[in-house]
Amino acid sequence: MTSADLFREIVYPLRTLSLALVLIFTSLLVFIAISLIKVGFVLAIPGIVALVLFTPVYFRYLLVVLEARANDSPPPVLAVEMVEPWTNLMMLTPVLLYLLGFVAAILFFPDVTWPRYLYALCVISLLPATLAILSITRSAVESLNPLALLKTIRACGPLYLLIPSTVGAMGLIIYALAAAGVPKLPVEMGVNYVLVLLFTLTAAVLREKELARDVNIGPPVERAARLDDIALQKARQNVANHAYGMISRGNRDGGFAHIDQWLAAEAEPGAAASWFFYEMLKWESKEAALFYARPCLAALLRDGDDARALKLISRCLYEDSRWKPAEEDRAMVTTLLSRHQREDLRGLLPD
């Protein structure tokens, strides 16, 4: 990434109309809410409620923006479909845990400032990797997994350092402006801008290193919209839950047979099998998902669904570098990789 590329990424939130409008709107909302809280009395209640309700939604939106930017797609609009309180709150968990750590540093070291600065440095260094993993896996637990964080940082290489250094420098500039007496509203906009930049710059590094393609960051489409019918989603979820119950008790064959019975009635069994694969990745152990990935890949190859097949191979190798497709599918996989010029994946597949 050249200096010109970095500059384009820094001004990206400003030169993208939809994102700039969201930035202005959210800054005004936060400014009004904080102003109401400062007034106190009855007016503080709507201010607190607005912040509590809107913060998880905004965080969810920024994750979707990260996905879009990582795939070099235009950022989405802030939509009503993103208002899912429980889902949004779960996605916010890693950030809340980081904030609790900062509170703990203040409580344990009330008269010493250097532990707080050290902790803040650690957070700003790890937060981009946390956001990338959260966007990739949609798992709050996985986004705090030290091994996953290390793997992501190593995959990004030295380019990763651009994110915390740039965001940190921009944050110091905003802090200096606030200390110099700049009005509150421009400062709020500046803070919001730095927050948005954290997500978009993380996405830019993922795109530069082609990690968005390799670890299954798809286009910015909400989950409910990806499925043709919400009822179908719930039915699939029930099947997955039943299969999890059997597999967790040691009956893996029975669990997979239960899924296969459902797939027999699906209009697109390959796409449905892919859905179950990614659902299994959310389980406590990913062993079942990686085992199921082989028949799932076979179904995708039969359906000619190259895009999902490539993403599945990439994700399996991301989770376990020793993973390989079934022997009878190796020839089709080799043809698939050659057809799409994915020599990188061919080199990663074990013999």
PETAWO-V953377 format. One record per residue. N is the residue number from 0. RES is the residue in one small letter. SS is DSSP state (hx for helix, st for strand, lp for the rest). PHI is phi in radians with two decimals (999 if undefined). OMEGA is omega in degrees with one decimal (NA if undefined). Layout:
# PETAWO-V953377
n=N res=RES ss=SS phi=PHI omega=OMEGA
n=N res=RES ss=SS phi=PHI omega=OMEGA
This chain:
# PETAWO-V953377
n=0 res=m ss=lp phi=999 omega=-179.5
n=1 res=t ss=lp phi=-1.39 omega=178.1
n=2 res=s ss=hx phi=-1.11 omega=177.2
n=3 res=a ss=hx phi=-1.15 omega=177.0
n=4 res=d ss=hx phi=-1.10 omega=179.8
n=5 res=l ss=hx phi=-1.10 omega=178.8
n=6 res=f ss=hx phi=-1.09 omega=178.7
n=7 res=r ss=hx phi=-1.08 omega=179.4
n=8 res=e ss=hx phi=-1.25 omega=-179.9
n=9 res=i ss=hx phi=-1.15 omega=-178.1
n=10 res=v ss=lp phi=-1.61 omega=-178.3
n=11 res=y ss=hx phi=-0.95 omega=179.8
n=12 res=p ss=hx phi=-1.08 omega=-178.4
n=13 res=l ss=hx phi=-1.53 omega=-176.9
n=14 res=r ss=hx phi=-1.61 omega=176.2
n=15 res=t ss=lp phi=-1.90 omega=-169.4
n=16 res=l ss=hx phi=-0.98 omega=-176.3
n=17 res=s ss=hx phi=-1.07 omega=-179.9
n=18 res=l ss=hx phi=-1.24 omega=178.8
n=19 res=a ss=hx phi=-1.12 omega=178.7
n=20 res=l ss=hx phi=-1.14 omega=177.3
n=21 res=v ss=hx phi=-1.10 omega=179.5
n=22 res=l ss=hx phi=-1.05 omega=179.8
n=23 res=i ss=hx phi=-1.14 omega=-177.8
n=24 res=f ss=hx phi=-1.07 omega=-177.9
n=25 res=t ss=hx phi=-1.18 omega=177.7
n=26 res=s ss=hx phi=-1.11 omega=177.7
n=27 res=l ss=hx phi=-1.13 omega=-180.0
n=28 res=l ss=hx phi=-1.08 omega=179.7
n=29 res=v ss=hx phi=-1.12 omega=179.9
n=30 res=f ss=hx phi=-1.06 omega=179.7
n=31 res=i ss=hx phi=-1.15 omega=-179.0
n=32 res=a ss=hx phi=-1.09 omega=179.6
n=33 res=i ss=hx phi=-1.16 omega=177.9
n=34 res=s ss=hx phi=-1.09 omega=178.2
n=35 res=l ss=hx phi=-1.12 omega=179.5
n=36 res=i ss=hx phi=-1.11 omega=-179.5
n=37 res=k ss=hx phi=-1.17 omega=177.7
n=38 res=v ss=hx phi=-1.11 omega=178.4
n=39 res=g ss=lp phi=1.48 omega=179.6
n=40 res=f ss=lp phi=1.02 omega=-174.7
n=41 res=v ss=lp phi=-1.18 omega=-176.3
n=42 res=l ss=hx phi=-1.18 omega=-179.9
n=43 res=a ss=hx phi=-1.20 omega=-176.0
n=44 res=i ss=hx phi=-1.11 omega=178.4
n=45 res=p ss=hx phi=-1.09 omega=177.6
n=46 res=g ss=hx phi=-1.14 omega=178.9
n=47 res=i ss=hx phi=-1.14 omega=179.7
n=48 res=v ss=hx phi=-1.06 omega=-179.7
n=49 res=a ss=hx phi=-1.07 omega=-180.0
n=50 res=l ss=hx phi=-1.16 omega=-177.8
n=51 res=v ss=hx phi=-1.13 omega=-177.7
n=52 res=l ss=hx phi=-1.34 omega=-171.9
n=53 res=f ss=hx phi=-1.49 omega=-175.2
n=54 res=t ss=hx phi=-1.00 omega=178.6
n=55 res=p ss=hx phi=-1.10 omega=179.0
n=56 res=v ss=hx phi=-1.13 omega=-179.2
n=57 res=y ss=hx phi=-1.14 omega=177.9
n=58 res=f ss=hx phi=-1.12 omega=177.1
n=59 res=r ss=hx phi=-1.07 omega=179.2
n=60 res=y ss=hx phi=-1.07 omega=-179.1
n=61 res=l ss=hx phi=-1.15 omega=174.7
n=62 res=l ss=hx phi=-1.14 omega=177.4
n=63 res=v ss=hx phi=-1.17 omega=175.7
n=64 res=v ss=hx phi=-1.08 omega=177.6
n=65 res=l ss=hx phi=-1.02 omega=179.2
n=66 res=e ss=hx phi=-1.06 omega=-178.3
n=67 res=a ss=hx phi=-1.11 omega=-178.5
n=68 res=r ss=hx phi=-1.15 omega=179.1
n=69 res=a ss=hx phi=-1.12 omega=179.0
n=70 res=n ss=lp phi=-1.75 omega=179.3
n=71 res=d ss=lp phi=1.02 omega=177.7
n=72 res=s ss=lp phi=-1.91 omega=178.7
n=73 res=p ss=lp phi=-1.15 omega=-179.7
n=74 res=p ss=lp phi=-1.17 omega=-178.9
n=75 res=p ss=lp phi=-1.38 omega=174.4
n=76 res=v ss=lp phi=-1.52 omega=176.8
n=77 res=l ss=lp phi=-1.35 omega=-169.5
n=78 res=a ss=lp phi=-1.88 omega=179.0
n=79 res=v ss=hx phi=-1.11 omega=-177.5
n=80 res=e ss=hx phi=-1.07 omega=-178.7
n=81 res=m ss=hx phi=-1.43 omega=-179.5
n=82 res=v ss=lp phi=-1.48 omega=175.3
n=83 res=e ss=lp phi=-2.22 omega=-168.4
n=84 res=p ss=hx phi=-0.88 omega=-174.7
n=85 res=w ss=hx phi=-1.19 omega=179.1
n=86 res=t ss=hx phi=-1.06 omega=-179.0
n=87 res=n ss=hx phi=-1.13 omega=-179.7
n=88 res=l ss=hx phi=-1.17 omega=177.9
n=89 res=m ss=hx phi=-1.10 omega=178.6
n=90 res=m ss=hx phi=-1.16 omega=-179.1
n=91 res=l ss=hx phi=-1.41 omega=-174.9
n=92 res=t ss=hx phi=-0.93 omega=-179.3
n=93 res=p ss=hx phi=-1.00 omega=179.9
n=94 res=v ss=hx phi=-1.16 omega=178.5
n=95 res=l ss=hx phi=-1.09 omega=178.3
n=96 res=l ss=hx phi=-1.16 omega=175.4
n=97 res=y ss=hx phi=-1.06 omega=179.7
n=98 res=l ss=hx phi=-1.16 omega=176.9
n=99 res=l ss=hx phi=-1.10 omega=176.1
n=100 res=g ss=hx phi=-1.10 omega=178.5
n=101 res=f ss=hx phi=-1.18 omega=176.5
n=102 res=v ss=hx phi=-1.08 omega=178.3
n=103 res=a ss=hx phi=-1.09 omega=178.6
n=104 res=a ss=hx phi=-1.10 omega=179.0
n=105 res=i ss=hx phi=-1.21 omega=-177.6
n=106 res=l ss=hx phi=-1.22 omega=-177.7
n=107 res=f ss=hx phi=-1.41 omega=179.9
n=108 res=f ss=lp phi=-2.23 omega=-175.0
n=109 res=p ss=lp phi=-1.14 omega=-175.4
n=110 res=d ss=lp phi=-1.92 omega=-178.4
n=111 res=v ss=lp phi=-2.14 omega=-174.9
n=112 res=t ss=lp phi=-1.60 omega=-172.4
n=113 res=w ss=hx phi=-1.10 omega=176.1
n=114 res=p ss=hx phi=-1.08 omega=179.7
n=115 res=r ss=hx phi=-1.20 omega=179.0
n=116 res=y ss=hx phi=-1.14 omega=178.8
n=117 res=l ss=hx phi=-1.13 omega=179.2
n=118 res=y ss=hx phi=-1.14 omega=178.9
n=119 res=a ss=hx phi=-1.08 omega=177.9
n=120 res=l ss=hx phi=-1.12 omega=178.6
n=121 res=c ss=hx phi=-1.12 omega=-177.9
n=122 res=v ss=hx phi=-1.13 omega=-177.4
n=123 res=i ss=hx phi=-1.19 omega=177.4
n=124 res=s ss=hx phi=-1.38 omega=-175.6
n=125 res=l ss=hx phi=-1.68 omega=-174.4
n=126 res=l ss=hx phi=-1.04 omega=177.7
n=127 res=p ss=hx phi=-1.03 omega=177.8
n=128 res=a ss=hx phi=-1.14 omega=178.0
n=129 res=t ss=hx phi=-1.06 omega=-179.7
n=130 res=l ss=hx phi=-1.14 omega=179.7
n=131 res=a ss=hx phi=-1.09 omega=-179.4
n=132 res=i ss=hx phi=-1.17 omega=178.5
n=133 res=l ss=hx phi=-1.09 omega=177.9
n=134 res=s ss=hx phi=-1.22 omega=-178.1
n=135 res=i ss=hx phi=-1.28 omega=-171.1
n=136 res=t ss=hx phi=-1.76 omega=-173.4
n=137 res=r ss=lp phi=1.01 omega=-179.6
n=138 res=s ss=lp phi=-2.06 omega=179.3
n=139 res=a ss=lp phi=-1.14 omega=179.8
n=140 res=v ss=lp phi=-1.16 omega=-178.7
n=141 res=e ss=hx phi=-1.12 omega=-178.3
n=142 res=s ss=hx phi=-1.20 omega=177.3
n=143 res=l ss=hx phi=-1.91 omega=179.2
n=144 res=n ss=lp phi=-1.24 omega=-177.2
n=145 res=p ss=hx phi=-0.97 omega=-179.6
n=146 res=l ss=hx phi=-1.17 omega=178.3
n=147 res=a ss=hx phi=-1.16 omega=177.6
n=148 res=l ss=hx phi=-1.09 omega=-179.9
n=149 res=l ss=hx phi=-1.11 omega=180.0
n=150 res=k ss=hx phi=-1.09 omega=-179.6
n=151 res=t ss=hx phi=-1.16 omega=-179.7
n=152 res=i ss=hx phi=-1.11 omega=178.9
n=153 res=r ss=hx phi=-1.15 omega=179.3
n=154 res=a ss=hx phi=-1.15 omega=178.9
n=155 res=c ss=hx phi=-1.33 omega=179.1
n=156 res=g ss=hx phi=1.24 omega=-178.7
n=157 res=p ss=hx phi=-1.01 omega=-179.6
n=158 res=l ss=hx phi=-1.06 omega=-179.3
n=159 res=y ss=hx phi=-1.06 omega=-177.0
n=160 res=l ss=hx phi=-1.10 omega=178.1
n=161 res=l ss=hx phi=-1.07 omega=-175.4
n=162 res=i ss=hx phi=-1.20 omega=-178.8
n=163 res=p ss=hx phi=-1.13 omega=-178.7
n=164 res=s ss=hx phi=-1.20 omega=179.6
n=165 res=t ss=hx phi=-1.19 omega=179.8
n=166 res=v ss=hx phi=-1.12 omega=178.4
n=167 res=g ss=hx phi=-1.10 omega=178.7
n=168 res=a ss=hx phi=-1.12 omega=177.8
n=169 res=m ss=hx phi=-1.10 omega=178.4
n=170 res=g ss=hx phi=-1.13 omega=178.0
n=171 res=l ss=hx phi=-1.14 omega=177.5
n=172 res=i ss=hx phi=-1.11 omega=179.0
n=173 res=i ss=hx phi=-1.10 omega=179.1
n=174 res=y ss=hx phi=-1.10 omega=179.2
n=175 res=a ss=hx phi=-1.14 omega=178.3
n=176 res=l ss=hx phi=-1.15 omega=178.6
n=177 res=a ss=hx phi=-1.13 omega=179.1
n=178 res=a ss=hx phi=-1.16 omega=-179.6
n=179 res=a ss=lp phi=-1.42 omega=175.8
n=180 res=g ss=lp phi=1.68 omega=176.7
n=181 res=v ss=lp phi=-1.11 omega=-179.4
n=182 res=p ss=lp phi=-0.93 omega=-173.1
n=183 res=k ss=hx phi=-1.08 omega=-175.2
n=184 res=l ss=hx phi=-1.08 omega=175.9
n=185 res=p ss=hx phi=-1.05 omega=178.1
n=186 res=v ss=hx phi=-1.16 omega=177.1
n=187 res=e ss=hx phi=-1.05 omega=177.9
n=188 res=m ss=hx phi=-1.13 omega=178.4
n=189 res=g ss=hx phi=-1.14 omega=177.7
n=190 res=v ss=hx phi=-1.10 omega=178.8
n=191 res=n ss=hx phi=-1.11 omega=179.0
n=192 res=y ss=hx phi=-1.08 omega=178.6
n=193 res=v ss=hx phi=-1.11 omega=178.1
n=194 res=l ss=hx phi=-1.09 omega=178.4
n=195 res=v ss=hx phi=-1.08 omega=-179.9
n=196 res=l ss=hx phi=-1.09 omega=176.9
n=197 res=l ss=hx phi=-1.00 omega=-179.1
n=198 res=f ss=hx phi=-1.29 omega=-175.7
n=199 res=t ss=hx phi=-1.23 omega=179.2
n=200 res=l ss=hx phi=-1.25 omega=173.5
n=201 res=t ss=hx phi=-1.05 omega=178.6
n=202 res=a ss=hx phi=-1.11 omega=-179.4
n=203 res=a ss=hx phi=-1.11 omega=178.5
n=204 res=v ss=hx phi=-1.18 omega=176.3
n=205 res=l ss=hx phi=-1.03 omega=-179.8
n=206 res=r ss=hx phi=-1.21 omega=-179.7
n=207 res=e ss=hx phi=-1.07 omega=-179.3
n=208 res=k ss=lp phi=-1.56 omega=-180.0
n=209 res=e ss=lp phi=1.05 omega=177.2
n=210 res=l ss=hx phi=-1.31 omega=177.9
n=211 res=a ss=hx phi=-1.05 omega=-180.0
n=212 res=r ss=hx phi=-1.32 omega=-171.9
n=213 res=d ss=hx phi=-1.43 omega=-177.2
n=214 res=v ss=lp phi=-2.09 omega=167.5
n=215 res=n ss=lp phi=1.20 omega=165.0
n=216 res=i ss=lp phi=-1.54 omega=-176.2
n=217 res=g ss=lp phi=-1.54 omega=177.0
n=218 res=p ss=lp phi=-1.13 omega=-173.2
n=219 res=p ss=lp phi=-1.32 omega=-179.9
n=220 res=v ss=lp phi=-2.06 omega=-178.8
n=221 res=e ss=lp phi=-1.13 omega=-173.2
n=222 res=r ss=hx phi=-1.03 omega=-179.2
n=223 res=a ss=hx phi=-1.08 omega=-179.9
n=224 res=a ss=hx phi=-1.35 omega=-179.9
n=225 res=r ss=hx phi=-1.20 omega=-179.9
n=226 res=l ss=lp phi=-1.62 omega=-177.0
n=227 res=d ss=lp phi=-1.14 omega=-172.4
n=228 res=d ss=lp phi=-2.61 omega=179.7
n=229 res=i ss=hx phi=-1.10 omega=178.2
n=230 res=a ss=hx phi=-1.10 omega=177.8
n=231 res=l ss=hx phi=-1.12 omega=178.5
n=232 res=q ss=hx phi=-1.06 omega=-179.7
n=233 res=k ss=hx phi=-1.14 omega=179.5
n=234 res=a ss=hx phi=-1.14 omega=176.9
n=235 res=r ss=hx phi=-1.07 omega=-179.8
n=236 res=q ss=hx phi=-1.09 omega=177.4
n=237 res=n ss=hx phi=-1.09 omega=178.0
n=238 res=v ss=hx phi=-1.12 omega=179.7
n=239 res=a ss=hx phi=-1.10 omega=179.1
n=240 res=n ss=hx phi=-1.12 omega=178.9
n=241 res=h ss=hx phi=-1.13 omega=178.7
n=242 res=a ss=hx phi=-1.11 omega=179.0
n=243 res=y ss=hx phi=-1.07 omega=178.7
n=244 res=g ss=hx phi=-1.03 omega=179.8
n=245 res=m ss=hx phi=-1.23 omega=-177.1
n=246 res=i ss=hx phi=-1.15 omega=-179.9
n=247 res=s ss=hx phi=-1.16 omega=176.9
n=248 res=r ss=lp phi=-1.64 omega=175.2
n=249 res=g ss=lp phi=1.70 omega=-179.1
n=250 res=n ss=lp phi=-1.70 omega=-177.5
n=251 res=r ss=hx phi=-1.18 omega=-179.9
n=252 res=d ss=hx phi=-1.06 omega=179.6
n=253 res=g ss=hx phi=-1.16 omega=178.8
n=254 res=g ss=hx phi=-1.12 omega=179.2
n=255 res=f ss=hx phi=-1.19 omega=178.4
n=256 res=a ss=hx phi=-1.12 omega=178.0
n=257 res=h ss=hx phi=-1.11 omega=177.9
n=258 res=i ss=hx phi=-1.18 omega=-179.5
n=259 res=d ss=hx phi=-1.08 omega=178.0
n=260 res=q ss=hx phi=-1.11 omega=177.2
n=261 res=w ss=hx phi=-1.21 omega=-177.2
n=262 res=l ss=hx phi=-1.10 omega=-178.7
n=263 res=a ss=lp phi=-1.08 omega=-179.5
n=264 res=a ss=lp phi=-1.74 omega=-179.1
n=265 res=e ss=lp phi=-1.38 omega=177.8
n=266 res=a ss=lp phi=-1.23 omega=177.8
n=267 res=e ss=lp phi=-2.20 omega=-174.1
n=268 res=p ss=hx phi=-1.07 omega=179.2
n=269 res=g ss=hx phi=-1.12 omega=178.9
n=270 res=a ss=hx phi=-1.11 omega=178.7
n=271 res=a ss=hx phi=-1.16 omega=177.6
n=272 res=a ss=hx phi=-1.08 omega=177.4
n=273 res=s ss=hx phi=-1.10 omega=177.9
n=274 res=w ss=hx phi=-1.06 omega=-179.9
n=275 res=f ss=hx phi=-1.15 omega=178.0
n=276 res=f ss=hx phi=-1.05 omega=-178.3
n=277 res=y ss=hx phi=-1.21 omega=175.0
n=278 res=e ss=hx phi=-1.19 omega=178.8
n=279 res=m ss=hx phi=-1.13 omega=179.6
n=280 res=l ss=lp phi=-1.12 omega=179.0
n=281 res=k ss=lp phi=-1.46 omega=-179.1
n=282 res=w ss=lp phi=-1.23 omega=-176.9
n=283 res=e ss=lp phi=-1.02 omega=176.8
n=284 res=s ss=lp phi=-1.97 omega=-179.6
n=285 res=k ss=lp phi=-1.58 omega=-177.8
n=286 res=e ss=hx phi=-1.05 omega=-179.2
n=287 res=a ss=hx phi=-1.12 omega=-179.7
n=288 res=a ss=hx phi=-1.10 omega=-178.4
n=289 res=l ss=hx phi=-1.19 omega=176.0
n=290 res=f ss=hx phi=-1.23 omega=-179.3
n=291 res=y ss=hx phi=-1.22 omega=-178.1
n=292 res=a ss=hx phi=-1.03 omega=-178.6
n=293 res=r ss=hx phi=-1.15 omega=176.7
n=294 res=p ss=hx phi=-1.13 omega=177.7
n=295 res=c ss=hx phi=-1.13 omega=178.3
n=296 res=l ss=hx phi=-1.09 omega=178.8
n=297 res=a ss=hx phi=-1.06 omega=178.8
n=298 res=a ss=hx phi=-1.14 omega=179.6
n=299 res=l ss=hx phi=-1.17 omega=178.7
n=300 res=l ss=hx phi=-1.15 omega=178.4
n=301 res=r ss=hx phi=-1.14 omega=-179.5
n=302 res=d ss=hx phi=-1.38 omega=-177.4
n=303 res=g ss=lp phi=1.24 omega=-179.3
n=304 res=d ss=lp phi=-1.54 omega=-174.4
n=305 res=d ss=hx phi=-1.10 omega=-175.5
n=306 res=a ss=hx phi=-1.07 omega=-179.7
n=307 res=r ss=hx phi=-1.18 omega=179.6
n=308 res=a ss=hx phi=-1.10 omega=179.2
n=309 res=l ss=hx phi=-1.11 omega=179.9
n=310 res=k ss=hx phi=-1.17 omega=179.0
n=311 res=l ss=hx phi=-1.13 omega=178.4
n=312 res=i ss=hx phi=-1.06 omega=180.0
n=313 res=s ss=hx phi=-1.06 omega=-177.4
n=314 res=r ss=hx phi=-1.18 omega=179.6
n=315 res=c ss=hx phi=-1.10 omega=178.7
n=316 res=l ss=hx phi=-1.18 omega=176.0
n=317 res=y ss=hx phi=-1.15 omega=-179.0
n=318 res=e ss=hx phi=-1.32 omega=-177.8
n=319 res=d ss=lp phi=-2.62 omega=-177.2
n=320 res=s ss=lp phi=-1.15 omega=179.7
n=321 res=r ss=lp phi=-1.58 omega=-177.3
n=322 res=w ss=lp phi=-1.15 omega=175.1
n=323 res=k ss=lp phi=-2.60 omega=-179.6
n=324 res=p ss=lp phi=-1.21 omega=177.5
n=325 res=a ss=lp phi=-1.09 omega=-175.2
n=326 res=e ss=hx phi=-1.01 omega=-177.8
n=327 res=e ss=hx phi=-1.23 omega=179.6
n=328 res=d ss=hx phi=-1.77 omega=-174.4
n=329 res=r ss=hx phi=-1.06 omega=-178.7
n=330 res=a ss=hx phi=-1.12 omega=179.3
n=331 res=m ss=hx phi=-1.17 omega=177.6
n=332 res=v ss=hx phi=-1.15 omega=178.4
n=333 res=t ss=hx phi=-1.07 omega=177.4
n=334 res=t ss=hx phi=-1.11 omega=179.3
n=335 res=l ss=hx phi=-1.05 omega=-178.5
n=336 res=l ss=hx phi=-1.16 omega=177.6
n=337 res=s ss=hx phi=-1.18 omega=-178.9
n=338 res=r ss=hx phi=-1.09 omega=-178.4
n=339 res=h ss=lp phi=-1.82 omega=176.7
n=340 res=q ss=lp phi=0.97 omega=179.1
n=341 res=r ss=lp phi=-1.76 omega=178.3
n=342 res=e ss=hx phi=-1.12 omega=179.1
n=343 res=d ss=hx phi=-1.11 omega=178.8
n=344 res=l ss=hx phi=-1.23 omega=179.2
n=345 res=r ss=hx phi=-1.07 omega=179.2
n=346 res=g ss=hx phi=-1.21 omega=-179.2
n=347 res=l ss=hx phi=-1.47 omega=-178.3
n=348 res=l ss=lp phi=-1.20 omega=178.2
n=349 res=p ss=lp phi=-1.19 omega=179.4
n=350 res=d ss=lp phi=-1.26 omega=NA
